Amino acid sequence: MVMARVGQEAPDFEASAYVAGEGFKNIKLSDYRGQWVVLCFYPGDYTFV
């Protein structure tokens, strides 16, 4: 398991994301290399908990 570390490059990962006008698609963090990226995670979102 790769861990994120402060001051180090974030490990690459792939996830499903909603992209406006395109619906859901798989994206990779490396697709945005050299750009500013803000990641938001909503644990439990859409789970009826």
C-alpha positions, 0 to 999 in steps of 0.5 A: 500500500502506497501512502501519501506523505506531506511534501512529497508527490501524491501517489497516482490513483484511478477513480470514477468521477463525474465530469460535467457534460460527459457523465461518470468516467474513470480518471487518473491523478496523473492525467492532471500532472502539472496542474493544480488539483483539489480532491474532495472525498465524501465517504458514505455519500449516496449510501443511505446511512 
